């Protein structure tokens, strides 16, 4: 197994969880509110509107782990197992559940439907935020990547903007984990913006809500305009808004780009230990599925 590839894959998944745990503290705050309360928010101190423990993660990481578990347990793709894991997660009384995710999971529970009809208001970031395990399991199988990504997305989010962003960020992560540079990421972003001009992020509009366009603009702006894992993550979460998800996605991209060793030790040490251990196990198993 390629050690550097493994390092970048671990960087992506642990970076994702670090962004989730760091950003959750300032979720739904404005940049001004964050500045007034924390100056610059740089430490995993928990709290926030969810009253989390330091290093505790939210739905972003929990749903990703649930998706990863389904792939690992079934040695490949089983959409019903994914939906069952999402339902088990919802039943576990998690600290935070997005409205669109809840609606889709309850539709599966009550009607057995693995996909809803396309909806305007399904353009949240909840499908995009949890897709990393699919990327890791399909690094050299682009067709599987696309099918699995869209199928897991449509359990809760059936919207072209959500679909476009989920595929584009997934392909960027694939390129970074495979050691390709920023050029391939920029090409992927260009393709996304050519398809859906709403995603254009320069000049940066400054919104960081749960709407997939705002989320992606924020993540791309800070990813391409910072030069380290730490600066990328701190800049992103201090924009506030849906900071656990923008933080998670920025951490995923930056972790894949800069590698595991660039994630500050103080953050890795603070991260929930069970989560950290499960992520390490999932990365090893999911990457092996490519051989």
N, C-alpha and C positions, 0 to 999 in steps of 0.2 A: 504493500500500500504506500502510495506517495505521501511522505511525511509532511511536505509543505502544503499539499492539498488538504490533508487532515487538519493541519494547523489553521488554515483559512476557514475550513468548515466549522471547526470549534469556535474560532473567532466570531463567525457569523451568528451562531446560535447563542453562545454565552454573551456576545455583544448585544444581541437582541434582548435577552433577559435583563442585562444591566440597564439598558435604555428604558425598559418597562418599569423596573424598580426605582430608577432615578426620577423618571418623568411623572410617576404616579403621585408624588408629593405635591406637584404644582399643576396637576390636571384641573382644567376649567378656570385657572387663574389667567389674568392678562399679564403681559410683560411688565407693565407698571406695578401691578399688585405684587408680582414676584420680587421685583426690585425693592419695593418698599419693605417687604417682609424678610427677604433673605439676602439682599444685595445681589450677588450672583449665586444661584442655586447649584452647588457642585458636589454635595454629599448625599449618600443614601441614608436618609434619616427617617424614612417612613412618614407617618402622619397623613396630611392631605385630607381631602373630603371623605376618603374611605377609612381613615384612621388606621393605616397599615403599620405593621412592624417594619423596622429598618431592614431592607433587603427582600421584603415580601413582593411577589409579583402579582399581576392582575390577569384579567381574561386573555390578554394577548399571548402570554407565555403558556397559560393553562390550556387554552384551546389548541395551541401549536403542539404541546405535549400529547394532548388527547388524539390529535390527528396522527402524530408520529407513532403512538402506541398501536393505532389501528393498522397502519402499514406494516409495522414490525410483527404484530401478532398474526397477521394473515399472509406474511411473506409476499406482500404485494398489495394490489388494489382490491378493496372490498368497500364499496361506497356505503352499504348499509352498516357495516362495522364502524365507519367514520361517524355516521349519524347517531348510532347507538352510543358511541363514546361522547359525542357532544351532549346527548341527552343525559347521560350519567353525570357529566360535568355540571350541567344545569341543575340536576337533582341534588348535587353536593352542596348547594347553597353558597356559590362563590361570592366574593365580595362585590363583584361588578359584572354586570351582563348588559351588553348593548341591546337596544330595543329591537333592532333588525335581526340580530342573532337570536334573541328570545323568540321573536315571532316565527322565524324559520324552524327553530328546534321544536317549538310547540306544535307547529303544523305537521312536522314529521311524527311527533308523538301521537297526535289526535287523528291524523288522516293517513299516516304512512307514506306521505309524499316526500320524495328525495329532491324535489325541485319545485319552486313556486313559479308562477307566471312572471314575466319581466315586469318590473315596477320602477317608476321614477324615483320613489323614495327608498330604493334598495342601494342607492349610490353612496353608502357609508364605507368605512375602511375595514370592516370586520372580517371580510373574506381575505383581503390582501394581507392582513396582519398575521395570519396563522399559516401561511402557505409554505414556510421554509422547509418542513419535513418532506414535502413533495419534491422540492428542488433537490434536496440531498439524495433522495432515492432514485432520481431520474437524471443524474448529471450527464449521462451520455445517451439519453433516450428522449429527444425533444418532443416526439409525438405523444409519448406517455405523459410527459410533463404537461403538455397542453390539455389533454383529456382529463387527467387527474385534477389539475388546478381548477378547471372550469366546473367539474362535477362537485368538488368539495365546496367551491364558492357558492354554487347554486342551491345548496341546502338552505342557505340563509340569504344570500345576496344575488339577485338576478338582474343585472344592469350592465349595459355595455361599458360604462366608465369604470365600474368596479372590475369587470373582466379585463379590460385593457390594462389597467394599472397592475392587477395581480400578475398578468403574464409578463409585462414589461419589467417589473421589479424582480420577478423570478428569473428572467433571462439575464438581468444584470448580475444577480447573485451567482448564477451559474458561471458567467464569464469571469467574475472576480475569483471565485473558488478555484477555477481552472487556470488561474494565473494570468489571465488576459488583463490588459491595462484599462485605464479610464476611457480610451478611445472607443472600445466596444460598448461601454456603458453609455457614452454620449450618443452613439449610433442608435442604441435601443431607445433612448429618450427621444431622439429625433423622430424615430418611427412612431412612437406613441403620440407625440405632438402633431405629427402630420395626419394621424388618424383622428385625433381628438384635440383640437386646438385649445380647448379649455385648460389643458395641462401646462401650457406655456408658463414658465416660472421666472423669466427675466423681462422686465424688472419684477422682483419678488413682491407679490401683493400683500404679504404680511399676515395672512390668515392661517390658523392652524387648527381648524375645527375637525370634527369627525367626518365631514364630507370628503370623499376620496380625493377630489381635486385639490382641496386645501391641504390635506395631509401630504399628498405626493409633492406638491409645490414646495412645501416647507422642508421635507426630507431632501429633495434634490438640491434646493438652494444651499442648505447647510453642508450637505455631503460634498458638493463640488466647490464650495468656497471656504473650506477649512483644510488643514494639512496634518491632522492627527486624529486618532480615535477620540481622545479626550475632548479636544476643542470642538469636534463635530457634535458629540453628544451634549456637551454643556450648552453650546449655542442653540441646538435644536430644542431642548427641554425648556430653556429660558424664554422661548417664544410662547410658552403656555398653551392654552387650548387643550386639545386632546393629547396632552404631553406624554402619556404612557405609550400611546401608539406611535406618535411621531418619533419619540425617543427609541422605541423598540426597532422601528424600521431603519432609522438612521444608524443605530447601533449594529444592526444586521449588515448593512452595506459597509460601514466603516470597519467592522470586525473582519469581514471577508477581504477588504482591501488591505488593511494594515496588519492583520494576523493576530493571533491570540496574545502574543507577548506585548502588544501595544495597549492592551486593555489594562488600565491601572489596577494594581494588586489590591488597593484598598476597596475597590468596587467588587472585585471577584471574591474577596474575603468576606464581604458583607452580604453577598447574595445568599438567599435561602439555600442551605446545604443540600436538602433533598432535591430541590429543583436543579441545582448545579450538577449533582450526581446523575440525575436522570438525563439531563441534556448530554453529558459526556457519553453515557451509554447509548443514547439514541443516535448520536452522530456516528459513533463507531459502527453500529449495526446498519444504519441507513446507507452510509458510504459503501459498505461491503455489498449492498444489493446491486451495485453497479458492476461488480466484477464477475 
